[in-house]
């Protein structure tokens, strides 16, 4: 029997850093090197967005040049506009993530456009990506809840997913932007989206704001999702969603899956080293409980009394 496999996309270089002060180039290179050493095959390198809005992503072109030394990795970049997609493609990226907020409130806060206006851009962005034989993933932010509009209806998420695929999206990512979703709701939405876009790969991007991120990710995997985002150390959060804190921690996800017999291809000790590298360069601890606990239990011989 083939061993189950879950593909983890490491998102610390983009989502993990977007709330932080900009790193200098030496520290950015060290972070990337430590993440490459984990065995990750997919890494979200940066975002081509306004440097005024997200100063930590102002070095996107530099990062694009830096990552060319690791061609075996699928490097992706996040964009929020046609112009961002054009920049990312010129810089050499061939896997592009375009964000569409399902909720209008978050869409206005994030990109100053309505959801329908953002959806209208999918076709052009997908066309640009396909012209260079790339892949276009549309990430549906606030797929379950919005900090401004409240609970997102499943029907609306399904409608946006179907519209994005019809416009050319190759993958649909479902984002729990504010970390509110629980396993039962995850399963319901995934089943509904899959029914609307059969054959289209689905991915999930969970935040652990309320401590349910790992459980919700597990529910998605049990529902058949094999592409999952995570951030070393649990760093991250959306700068345009009040109260949104870190992603699920890569090392905690690896620990959960590998000890459950599900292969990830990542080295747990190396992921923990990368998370500690992030803590060092950022100057503060991450949200990972596994880092505090010290990884897998290492037993010691019993004490003897002479």
N, C-alpha and C positions, 0 to 999 in steps of 0.2 A: 504493500500500500504506500502511495506517495505521501510523504510528510506534508501536513498543512503548512502553508507559507503566508505570512502577512508582510506586505511591503510597507515599511515605515519611511515616510519622508521626513527628514530632519529639517525643522523650520527655525532653529535658533538664529541663524544669520540674518533672517528677515523679521519674522514675528517676535523672536526672542529679544531682538535689539531695538525694535522700533519705538519703545517707550524710554529707552536709555539715552544718555548723552552720547554723542558720536565718539566712536573709538578711533584712535590713531591707526595708521596703516599697519604698523608693526603688530599691534594687538589684534587687529582684524585678521591678519594673516595667521597669527597663532591660533585664533579660534577656528578658522577654517581648517587648518592642518590637523588640529585635534579632532575635529568632527570627521574628517576623511579617514582618520586612523580607526574609527569605530567600525568600519566596514559598511557604512551606509552607501547605498547605491543611488539614492535620490536625495538631493539636498536643495532646499530653497535658498538661493544665494543672496538675493537682494530684492529691492522694489524700485521700479522706475516711476516715481511719484514726485510731487513737488517737494524740493528740499526745504522750502519754507514751512510746509506743513509737517514734514517728517525729516528733521535735520539729520538723523542717524543714517538715512538712506541716500545722502547727498553724494556718496562715493560709489554709486552703482556702476559707473563705467570702469572705475578702477577694479572693483570686485570682479566684473566680467572678464577683465584681462587676467586677473590673478588666477581664476579658476581654470583657465585653459591648460594649466599644468596637470590637471587630473581629468583627462578626457574619458576615462572609464565610468565616470559618475554622470548621471542625468541631472544637470544643474537647471533649475527653473528660476523664473523671475516673476514677481507679481506686478501687475499694472492696473491702473484705474481709468485709463483713457486710450483713445486711438494713438495719441502722441506718445504715451508711455510705451505702448506696444511697438511703435516704430523705433523708439530708442532702444528697447530691449533687443529687438531683432538686429538692428545695426551693430549692437554690442556683441552679438554672436549667440544669443540664447535662442533655443529652438523649442523649449517647453515654456509656454506662457500661461500664467494664471490671471484671469480677469475676474474682478469682483463685481457682483451685482447684489446689492442689498435687497432682500425680499421685502423688508419693511421700508416704507417711504421716509419715516422719521430718521432712521439710520442712514439711508441713502443721502438725504439732504445734509446731514451732519458730516458724512464721510466724503462725499464728492460733489456736493452742491447740485445734485441732479435728482429728479424723481426716479423711482424704480423703472418706470416704463421708458424713460429716456436712456437709462443705463442699458436696459435690455436691447434697445434699438441699436446699440453700438456693437453687439455681439457679432453680427454678421460681418461687419468690416474688419474687426479684430481677427476673427477666425479666418477670413480671407487672407489677411496679411500673413498669418502664421502658416497657413497651408501653402502659400506661395513659396515658402522656404522649406517645405516638407516637415513642418513642425507639428506640435500638438497643442491644442487650445483647451485648457480646463477652465470652465466657468464655475467659480466658487460662489455659492448662494449664501451670503452672510445673513445673519439673523434668521436662519432657516426655521428656528423654533421660537425665539423670543427676541424682542427689541427693547432696549432701555427707554425708548421714547413712546412707542406704540403699543407695548405690552405683548401679549401672546400672538404669535404668528399662526394663522390658520394653515392646516395641512393642505387644504385645497389651493391656497395661494402659492405655497412652496412648490406644489406639483405643477401648477400653471407656469411658473417661472422656469422650472426645469424643462418642461416640454418646449417652451418658447426658445430657450437657449439651445437645445439640441436641434430644433428645426432651423435655427440660424447658423448652425455649423459647429457647435461645441462638441468636442471629442470625449470629454469627461465631465461629469457633474460632481462638484464637491459640496457637501452640506456642512455649513459652519455654525457651531454653537457659540456665537460671538461673545456672549456675556456669561457663559457657563451656568445656564439654568436648567438645561434639559435633564431628564431622567430616563432610564432604560426603556420603560414602556412607551414613551413618546417617540424615542429614537426608532424603535422597531416599526411603529405605525407609519411614520413618515417615510422610512426607507422602503417599506413594502408598497406604499402608495406611489412614490416616485419611480420605483422600478417598474411598476405596472404601466406608468405613463410613458416611460422611455426604455422599453425592453431592449437589451443588448448594449446599452450605453454603460460603461464602467462608472461605478459610484465610489466616492471617497468621502471620508469624514475628517473634520477638523474640530476637535473639542477643547474647551477651556475648563479648568478645574476650579473655577471661582467659588463654587459651593460644595466642592468635594465629591461631585458625582461624575467627573470627567472620565476616569478609568472605567467605572461601571457602565457608563454610556457607550464608551468605545468598545467594551466587551460585547455589549448588546448589538452594536453594529456589525461586529465580526461574526457573531452567531447568526446574524441575519444575512450573512454572505458577503459583506464588504471586506475586501482584502487590501485596500489602500488607505493608510491612516497617517495623519500628521501628528508629530510630537516634537517637543523642544527640550534639549538637554538642560537639566536643572529646573525645568518647569518655568523658565523665563518667558515673558511675553505679555501680550495684552493689546487691546485696540485703543489707540489714542482718541478715537471719536465715539467711544461707547463708555459712558460713565460707569465705574464699578467693574469694568472688565479687567480681570487679572490674568495670570499666566496660563499657558497651555498645559496639557498633561505632560509630565516629565518623561522624556524618552527612556531613561533608565528604569523608571517604574513600569512602563509599558513592556519593555524587554523582559524584565523580571517576571511580570505576570504571564506573558505569553510563553516564554521559553520554559518556565517551570510547569506550564500547562500542556507541554508537548507541541507547541506551535512555533515553528521556526521563523526567525526574523532575519537571520544572517548578520546580526549585530553582536559585537563583543561587549558584554555587560560591563566588565572592568574598564574597557576603553571609553565607553559612554560616560561612566562615572568620572574618569579622568578629564574628559572634555567638559563635563558640567562643572568640575572644580576649577578648570581653566577659565570658564566663563565667570565664576564667582570672583576669581582673582582679578581679572581685567575690569570687571564692572564694579568691584569694591563693595559688594554686598551679597548675602546668601540668596540662593534660589528658593523655590517652594517645595523642593523634592524631599519627601520623608525618607526615601531610600538613601540619599546622601547622608542624612543625619544618622540613620541606623547603621550605615556602613556596608551595604550590599548584602550578599548572602551570608547566612549564619556560618561562622567558622568555629567549630567546636574545639575546646581545649581539654586536655587530659584532666581527670579529676585530681583534686588536691589530695595529697596523702599526709597523714599525721604520723610523725615518728614517735 
